Amino acid sequence: MGIVGMPNVGKSTLFNLLTKVGVPAENFPFCTIDPNSARVNVPDDRFNWLCSLYKPKSAVSAFLDVVDIAGLVRGAAQGEGLGNAFLSHIAAVDGIYHVCRAFEDADVIHVEDRVDPVADLEIIHKELRAKDRSKIEGVIDSINKLKSRGLKKEQLEELECANRILEHLDKDLDVRFGDWSAKDVEWLNEYQLLTAKPAVYLVNMSEADFARKKNKFLPKIHEWVQAHGGEPIIPFSAAFENKIFEMPEDEKAKYCKEAGVISMLPKIVTTGFKAIHLIYFFTAGEDEVKCWQIRQGTKAPQAAGTIHTDFERGFICAEVMKYDELKELGTETAVKAGGKYRQQGKDYVVADGDIIYFKFNVTSSGKK
C-alpha cells in the first residue's frame, strides 16, 4: 500500500508510526527495503491463539509493505513538484492510502493555503486520472503508428479496449469503477493504471476531534467518498497515535480508557491488507506457526507453491482444518475425531484462515 496525499497532511507521521510497529529487516534475509518502505505485521487474534496453542519455536505473522510517497501538488501530471517521479512511485504499489487533512493548525502550512479535504481529494484524483490519460494516449498512439502495416487481431482488440478506457477517464471516472471484461482486465493489469488501484481513505484529525468522534469535515468527506465508489474511510488522529506510542503498555491502556478511544493503526493495516485482495492461510506445529500470503481465489496447489515450488509440482492433497472448528474443539486430535479434518484436492480454493498441511511427492526423475 502506498501512502498518498497533499504535502503536510500527516503522511510521514503515519508512515513513521507504522515503521515503529514494523518488522525488523533482519527477519527477512536478502530483502532490502527502501528507507521510504516499511514492512508491518498484520495484527490477527487467530495467529496469537494458534501460537498459544502450539507454543512454536518460531512464529511468523502476515505482513503488509507500506510505502511513503512524496506529497502530491496540483499539476503533478505535468511535472509540478516531484511530479512524474512521484506518480511512478504510485504505479509500483497495489493499493493506495489517501490521507486527508481534517485538522486546522496554523503551524502546519497547507500548500493551497486552506484546509479543505474534499478539494484536496479532487486535486489528487484529477492528477491520477491525468497521468492515466497520458499513459493510455501513449498506448493508442503506438498502436496507431502500426496501422499502415495492418494490425493483427490482438492489436485491434487492444486499441478498442484502450479507447474505451480513455472515454471512461474523459468522463472524470476512475478506472476501477468501470465495467471491464476478463480480457480488458488483462490489458489493465499490463498498464498498471493509477486509478485502477483500490483506495482506503484515512482522515487525519486533531486529538480533540478524534476523542469526541466529531469533525466538521467528516460528513463532507463521507459524502464525497460515497459518490466516488464508497471505499473504506478510517478516521484517525496522528497526533493521538504519536502521543500514546511512547507510553508504557499499562499507561497507554489507562489513557485510552479514560479518553474512550483506541489506536486505529491495527485497523489501518488490516483494512489495507484486505483492500488489495490478500488473504493468508496458516501452517501450524511445534516448530513454527506461520501465515502464508496469497491472493483471494488461489487454489490449493498454487497456495502450496508459496511454501516451495516442489509442493506445487508434486501436490497430492491439502489437509485442511477451519480455524473456528479448531478453536471450538481445542485440539487437532479432537478435530480429526469430530470428522472435521478434511482432505482437499487440486480444485480447492483456499479460504482466509485455513490451517493446512500439504502432502506432496516429487520423484527424482521429475526434478529438473
C-alpha positions in Angstrom: 0.0 0.0 0.0 1.3 3.5 -0.9 0.5 6.5 1.4 -0.7 9.4 -0.8 -1.9 12.9 -0.1 -1.1 16.6 -0.4 2.0 17.9 1.4 1.7 18.3 5.2 -1.4 16.2 5.8 0.2 13.7 8.1 1.6 11.1 5.6 5.1 10.8 7.0 3.8 10.9 10.6 1.6 7.9 9.8 4.4 6.2 8.0 6.8 6.7 10.9 4.2 5.3 13.3 3.8 2.2 11.1 7.6 1.9 10.7 7.9 1.8 14.5 5.5 -1.2 14.6 7.3 -2.6 11.5 9.1 -5.8 11.2 12.9 -5.5 11.7 14.6 -6.1 8.4 16.7 -9.0 9.8 13.5 -11.2 9.9 13.6 -11.1 6.1 17.1 -12.1 4.8 18.0 -10.9 1.3 15.2 -8.3 1.5 16.4 -4.8 1.2 13.7 -2.3 2.0 13.9 1.3 0.8 14.1 3.9 3.5 10.6 5.0 2.4 9.2 1.5 2.7 8.2 -0.4 5.9 7.1 -4.0 6.4 4.3 -4.0 9.0 2.9 -7.0 10.9 -0.8 -7.7 10.2 -2.4 -8.0 13.6 -4.6 -11.1 14.0 -6.1 -12.7 17.1 -6.3 -16.1 15.3 -2.5 -16.1 14.8 -2.0 -15.2 18.5 -4.3 -18.0 19.6 -2.5 -20.6 17.4 0.8 -19.5 18.9 -0.6 -20.0 22.4 -1.9 -23.5 21.4 1.2 -24.8 19.6 3.9 -22.8 21.5 6.1 -22.9 18.5 9.9 -22.2 18.4 9.2 -19.7 15.6 6.2 -17.5 14.8 5.9 -15.5 11.5 2.8 -13.3 11.1 1.5 -11.9 7.8 2.9 -8.5 6.7 2.0 -5.6 4.6 4.5 -3.4 2.8 3.8 0.3 3.2 5.4 2.9 1.0 5.6 6.6 1.9 5.1 8.6 -1.3 6.1 12.2 -1.5 3.3 14.9 -1.3 1.3 15.5 -4.4 0.6 19.0 -5.7 -1.7 20.4 -8.4 -0.1 19.9 -11.8 1.9 16.8 -10.8 0.9 15.1 -14.0 2.6 17.9 -15.9 5.7 17.5 -13.7 5.0 20.1 -11.0 6.5 19.4 -7.6 8.2 16.0 -7.7 5.7 15.3 -10.4 6.4 12.3 -12.6 8.8 10.6 -10.2 6.1 10.7 -7.6 3.4 9.3 -9.9 5.7 6.5 -11.0 6.1 5.5 -7.3 2.3 5.1 -7.1 2.4 2.9 -10.2 4.6 0.4 -8.2 2.1 -0.2 -5.4 -1.1 -2.4 -5.3 -3.4 -0.1 -3.4 -3.5 3.5 -2.0 -4.0 5.0 1.4 -5.4 8.5 0.7 -4.5 10.6 3.7 -6.9 13.6 4.1 -6.2 16.6 6.4 -9.1 17.4 8.6 -7.3 19.4 11.3 -6.7 23.1 11.5 -3.2 24.2 12.7 -1.6 27.5 11.9 1.8 26.0 12.5 1.3 23.3 9.8 1.1 25.1 6.4 -1.1 23.8 3.6 0.2 24.2 0.0 -3.2 25.6 -1.1 -3.3 27.9 1.9 -6.6 26.5 3.2 -8.0 23.3 4.9 -10.5 21.6 2.6 -10.1 17.9 2.4 -12.7 17.4 -0.3 -10.9 19.9 -2.6 -7.7 18.0 -1.9 -9.3 14.7 -2.9 -10.5 16.3 -6.1 -7.0 17.6 -6.9 -5.3 14.2 -6.2 -7.8 12.2 -8.2 -7.6 14.7 -11.1 -3.8 14.3 -11.2 -4.0 10.5 -11.1 -6.6 10.5 -13.9 -4.4 12.9 -15.9 -1.4 10.6 -15.6 -3.6 7.6 -16.6 -4.9 9.5 -19.6 -1.4 10.3 -20.9 -0.4 6.6 -20.4 -3.4 5.4 -22.4 -2.9 8.1 -25.1 0.6 6.7 -25.5 -0.8 3.2 -25.9 -3.2 4.4 -28.6 -0.6 6.4 -30.4 1.9 3.5 -30.5 -0.8 1.1 -32.0 -2.0 3.8 -34.5 1.6 4.1 -35.8 1.5 0.5 -36.9 -1.8 0.9 -38.8 -0.1 1.4 -42.2 1.3 -2.1 -41.9 -2.0 -3.6 -41.0 -3.0 -4.5 -37.4 -3.2 -8.0 -36.0 -6.4 -9.2 -34.3 -4.8 -8.8 -30.8 -3.7 -5.2 -31.6 -7.2 -4.3 -32.8 -8.6 -5.6 -29.6 -6.1 -3.7 -27.5 -6.8 -0.5 -29.5 -10.6 -0.9 -28.9 -10.0 -1.5 -25.2 -7.7 1.5 -24.8 -10.2 3.8 -26.5 -12.9 2.6 -24.1 -10.6 3.3 -21.1 -9.8 6.8 -22.5 -13.6 7.5 -22.9 -14.1 6.4 -19.3 -11.3 8.7 -18.0 -12.7 11.6 -20.1 -15.9 11.3 -18.0 -13.8 12.0 -14.9 -14.3 8.5 -13.7 -11.6 6.3 -12.1 -10.7 3.1 -14.0 -11.6 0.8 -11.1 -15.2 1.8 -11.3 -15.6 0.8 -14.9 -17.3 -2.4 -16.2 -14.4 -4.4 -17.7 -14.4 -7.9 -19.3 -11.8 -10.5 -18.3 -9.9 -9.7 -21.5 -10.0 -5.9 -20.6 -8.6 -6.8 -17.2 -5.6 -8.5 -18.8 -4.7 -5.2 -20.6 -5.4 -3.2 -17.5 -3.0 -5.3 -15.4 -0.4 -4.6 -18.0 -0.9 -0.8 -18.0 -0.7 -0.5 -14.1 -3.0 2.5 -14.2 -3.1 4.6 -11.0 -6.9 4.9 -10.8 -7.3 1.2 -11.2 -5.8 0.7 -7.7 -8.2 0.2 -4.7 -8.1 3.0 -2.1 -8.6 3.4 1.6 -9.3 6.9 2.9 -7.6 7.9 6.1 -9.0 11.1 7.7 -6.4 12.7 9.9 -8.0 14.9 12.6 -7.0 16.6 15.8 -6.8 14.6 19.0 -9.8 16.5 20.5 -12.0 15.8 17.4 -11.0 12.1 17.4 -11.8 11.8 21.2 -15.3 13.3 20.8 -15.8 11.4 17.5 -16.9 14.6 15.7 -15.2 16.6 13.0 -16.8 19.3 10.7 -15.1 17.9 7.6 -16.0 14.3 8.1 -19.6 14.4 6.7 -18.3 16.2 3.5 -15.5 13.6 3.1 -18.0 10.8 3.6 -20.4 12.3 1.1 -17.6 12.7 -1.5 -16.3 9.1 -1.0 -19.8 7.6 -1.3 -20.3 9.5 -4.6 -16.9 8.2 -5.8 -17.0 4.4 -5.2 -17.8 4.2 -1.4 -14.4 2.7 -0.4 -13.5 2.4 3.3 -12.9 5.5 5.4 -11.0 5.4 8.7 -10.9 8.5 10.9 -7.7 8.6 13.0 -5.5 11.2 14.8 -1.8 11.1 14.0 -1.2 13.4 17.0 -3.0 11.0 19.3 -1.2 7.9 17.9 2.1 9.7 18.3 1.3 10.6 21.9 0.3 7.1 23.0 3.1 5.3 21.1 5.8 6.3 23.5 3.8 5.3 26.6 4.3 2.0 28.5 1.5 -0.5 27.9 -0.3 0.0 31.2 -0.2 3.8 30.9 -1.4 3.5 27.3 -4.4 1.3 28.3 -5.4 3.7 31.1 -5.1 6.8 28.8 -7.2 5.2 26.0 -9.8 4.0 28.5 -10.2 7.5 30.0 -10.3 9.2 26.6 -12.7 6.5 25.3 -10.6 5.9 22.2 -8.3 3.2 20.8 -5.4 3.2 18.4 -6.5 2.9 14.8 -3.2 1.6 13.4 -4.3 -2.1 13.6 -7.5 -1.3 11.6 -5.5 0.8 9.1 -3.2 -2.2 8.5 -5.9 -4.9 8.2 -8.1 -2.7 6.0 -5.2 -2.0 3.6 -4.4 -5.8 3.5 -7.9 -6.7 2.6 -8.2 -3.8 0.1 -5.5 -5.4 -2.1 -7.3 -8.8 -2.1 -4.8 -10.6 0.1 -5.6 -13.4 2.5 -3.5 -15.9 4.2 -3.5 -19.5 5.4 -1.6 -20.9 8.4 0.8 -23.8 8.7 1.0 -24.7 12.4 3.0 -27.1 14.5 5.5 -27.1 17.4 8.3 -25.9 15.1 6.5 -23.0 13.6 3.2 -21.1 13.2 3.3 -19.1 10.0 1.0 -17.0 7.9 1.4 -17.5 4.1 0.0 -14.7 2.0 -1.9 -15.4 -1.2 -4.4 -13.7 -3.4 -8.1 -14.3 -2.8 -9.3 -17.2 -5.0 -5.9 -19.1 -5.0 -6.3 -22.9 -5.4 -4.6 -25.4 -3.1 -1.6 -26.4 -5.4 -0.7 -22.7 -6.0 -1.0 -22.0 -2.3 1.3 -24.9 -1.6 3.7 -23.3 -4.2 4.1 -20.3 -1.9 5.9 -22.6 0.6 8.0 -24.3 -2.0 7.8 -24.9 -5.8 8.1 -28.7 -5.2 4.9 -28.6 -3.1 3.0 -27.3 -6.1 4.7 -29.7 -8.7 4.2 -32.8 -6.6 0.9 -31.7 -5.0 -1.2 -34.7 -3.7 -3.7 -33.1 -1.4 -4.2 -30.4 1.2 -5.4 -31.5 4.7 -7.4 -28.6 6.0 -8.8 -27.5 9.3 -11.0 -24.5 9.7 -9.8 -22.1 12.4 -13.2 -21.8 14.1 -13.6 -25.5 14.3 -10.1 -26.0 15.8 -10.7 -23.2 18.3 -14.1 -24.7 19.3 -12.8 -28.3 19.7 -9.5 -27.3 21.2 -7.0 -29.7 19.7 -6.1 -31.2 16.3 -7.0 -34.7 17.7 -10.5 -33.5 18.5 -10.9 -32.0 15.1 -10.0 -35.4 13.5 -12.2 -37.3 15.9 -15.1 -34.9 15.0 -14.7 -35.6 11.3 -13.7 -32.0 10.6 -10.2 -32.7 9.3 -10.8 -32.6 5.5 -8.7 -33.7 2.6 -9.0 -31.3 -0.3 -7.9 -31.8 -3.9 -6.3 -29.5 -6.5 -9.6 -27.6 -7.2 -10.0 -26.5 -3.6 -10.0 -22.7 -3.2 -8.1 -21.8 -0.1 -10.1 -19.7 2.4 -8.7 -17.0 4.7 -7.5 -18.5 8.0 -7.4 -22.2 6.8 -4.9 -24.3 8.7 -3.3 -26.5 6.1 -0.9 -29.5 6.0 0.2 -30.2 2.4 1.1 -33.7 1.1 3.3 -33.8 -2.0 5.6 -36.2 -3.8 8.3 -35.3 -6.2 10.1 -38.2 -7.8 13.8 -37.8 -8.5 13.2 -38.2 -12.3 10.7 -35.4 -12.1 13.3 -33.0 -10.7 14.9 -30.7 -13.3 
